[in-house]
Amino acid sequence: MVTVLITEGMHEEGIGLLQRAGFSTVTPGDTFQVNDVQIIVVRSVFQINNETLTQYPSVKIVAKLGTGIDNIDQALCASKGIEVLSVPGMNAISTAEFAVTQILNIFKNSFEIYTRVQNRDFRRNLYYGKEISGYTAGVIGFGKVGKAIADRLRPFVKELYIRDRHTEGDVIADGFHFVADQNTLLDRCDIVILAVPLKSNKKMVNQVFLENIKENCVLINIARGGLIDEQALVAFLKSHPDARYYCDVTDPEPNYFLPPEEQPYQSSLFNLPNVLYTPHIANLTDECQRRIALTIADNIITVCKEKKS
């Protein structure tokens, strides 16, 4: 029987599909023989590197429950003949809905209001928000997630700009302003959403980037924590208190399974009043996780059948 190691959780329907197909599923806390593990299923934290593949020498397939595969050493896997599976764009709907929700919450001061009301502060004169319809937004990256965000955000904002690596000139199409120069987007937009992969975009939000955005810009990162030069961003946010940074991702990421009293994770961003953080939950909806898990499970079953034939 082929053993599948599920490192960071998986929707129960995906696990059930694997088990009905004859696979044995285990988690790191279970008792099992490491040499029996032929498939490893990961999310965003567990690293597939030389240390991992040395520990599990029989691995033939690595499957990612998500889009980006930055935590998987693809070259190493290729050299060992290990197949890497992922589901690009399958998180687009949930991530886009989440991004738009957080933008609206920021403009309506929802986070501050919730905190104050919990402390019985009902002085509604303190809770003025802003109408997002008077502001311009920009999405950097126009893959499945970027497009899903743009489609959902467009009805809310005054104008929406798009910067994508495939854009060669400035053009208006489908209600979007496509621009070739990223600085054009940064200069014109009150809201900037990062929706690009980490590869080739590491620390793209650096001092030069920040010098080109508006002083009161709302910067949204639902992509990867590694897109940020943390030192440069902290300096910018300290000197621009009206700016906002919302992130669903950090680099490195914390251990998402530890209770607060055991959590050692620290970030200099968390000490700033104009930073809002959620623990990589943009795609954590039942529908999205079910869709991803069933697709990955089906792909694993298909690949294993092909390898046998």
HURAHU-V697088 format. One record per helix or strand of 3 or more residues. SS is the DSSP state (2 for helix, 1 for strand). FROM is the first residue (numbers start at 0). TO is the last residue. If there is no record, write none. Layout:
# HURAHU-V697088
SS/FROM/TO + SS/FROM/TO
This chain:
# HURAHU-V697088
1/2/5 + 2/11/19 + 1/23/25 + 2/33/35 + 1/36/41 + 2/49/54 + 1/60/63 + 2/73/78 + 1/82/84 + 2/91/106 + 2/109/117 + 2/123/125 + 2/131/133 + 1/135/139 + 2/143/152 + 1/158/162 + 1/170/172 + 1/175/177 + 2/181/187 + 1/190/193 + 2/206/211 + 1/217/220 + 2/224/226 + 2/229/238 + 1/243/246 + 2/259/261 + 2/267/270 + 1/274/276 + 2/285/307
